[in-house]
Amino acid sequence: MSSSQLLVTTAACAARRSVITQLAPAAVRTFASVANVTPTTRNHKVVVVGGGSAGLTISHQLLRKGKFSQDDIAIVDPAEWHHYQPGWTLVGGGLKNKEQLRKPLKSLIDPKLRFYNTELSSFSPDSNTVTLDNGDKLTYEHLVVVPGIKVDFNSIKGLHDALSNPDSGVSSIYGYDTCDKADRTIKALKGGQAIFTQPMGIVKCAGAPQKIMWLALDHWKKSGLYDPANPSSSPIHITFATGLPVMFGVPKYSAVLEKLRKERGVEGLFAHDLVEINGNDAVFSHGENQKLTRKFDLMHVTPKMGAHAFVKSSPLANEAGFVDVDEETLRHKKWKNVWSAGDASSLPTSKTAAAITAQAPVLVKNVLRSMRGKEADEEYDGYTSCPLLTEYGKVLLAEFKYGGVPKETFGKALRIDQAVPRRAFYHLKKDFFPWVYYKYMVKGTWGGPKGWLRD
């Protein structure tokens, strides 16, 4: 496979570094306001709110493509660490060490950019101003709002305590402090009921909740604890409980995953949303005001997610709490000098790092055109991707655009069906994507399926 054929997209499943949880203080980004007695005002051409995958990629692409002087572009983010979050699935599967997937955020920011390593308090788009937690104000010509999404470990009753308890069988790959617990609990289980959950609503990388399930199943199969041909007599029984009515939101890939589920003897609880954990009881809501309680020995939980409160309560948000932008130009529907991409945006596509590789060049071109007084005519087609691990050594590489229409890089170039799990895709997920992410994407030089970007 040539290097040009490897230009698929730095994958997915969501690579936002600063997981916003109420579980792990070290990874938390909060935006409470604390007044300063002598606030100051600083001026910038572009203010970028968020230093995650979208924030770093967009900031550095702007710097490379535009004519900016020192401190013309500012980044606001209170996080100490930047995490390659798609790698947490690999940590949960025992394939990576979580420490190797993070870097100090400050070390990733070009010195020509002004970095405010602090919390943001509020937006005032009518006056082209944002206010920091100490009361200082930043004015801008253009504002890019990309703070990601909130992963809420308090959204399910009992989840916080279960995750914090080292003796419980409850884990989640959606947090830095909990992703390695998934590996420990999977390897420790020798028999009983294993449940893997996916909530209703928006989720970072919608394929991740079942990726860890497929890796666990493969581990138990190789350990002699699970027989896909005879699951009822196996020491371990596996259930996938999802708030969705199907395995995956794109029909082509959902059909393949549903076939795998049946072939491998995994029970499917569809339209079942986890609402409570009480000891070893998992309580699910389903139907109209109905509840189902299941015993478990191991449970991997995907928490509920949503917009950050400081975005949701701002004038920039739509009814769901996300930054209300045009789905093609990524420009705000009301304020023409406000833009958004990634998990914080209202874009109706799967929230992944791969999506950012396609969104960032569109946003950057449109911002630069707008700064020159030209029309923002670059368009985003909804491209996103999810390299879905189906076992150790194989990945189904889902790539699609708006409407769940497949848009496959290798399918077009090599005339292969990406819905067929392949070993080559596994090495993209495990080896290539983590490498290209830190080496090129966050530096603004990687364009996913379009490959390396030139100045």
Secondary structure, 3 states (H helix, E strand, C coil): CCHHHHCCCCCCCCCCCCCECCCCHHHCCCCCCCCCCCCCEEEEEEEEECCCHHHHHHHHHHHHHCCCCCCCEEEECCCCEEECHHHHHHHHCCCCCHHHHEEEHHHHCCCCCEEECCCEEEEEHHHCEEEECCCCEEEEEEEEECCCCEEECCCCECHHHHHHCCCCCEECCCCCCCHHHHHHHHHHCCCEEEEEEECCCCCECCCHHHHHHHHHHHHHHHCCCCCCCCHHHCCEEEEEEECCCCCCCCHHHHHHHHHHHHHCCCEEEECCEEEEEECCEEEEEECCCEEEEEECCEEECCCEEECCHHHHCCCCECCCCCECECCCCCEECCCCCEEECHHHECCCCCECHHHHHHHHHHHHHHHHHHHCCCCCCCCCCCCEEEEEEEECCEEEEEEEEHHHEECCHHHHHHCCCCCCCEHHHHHHHHHHHHHHHHHCHHHCCECHHHCECCC
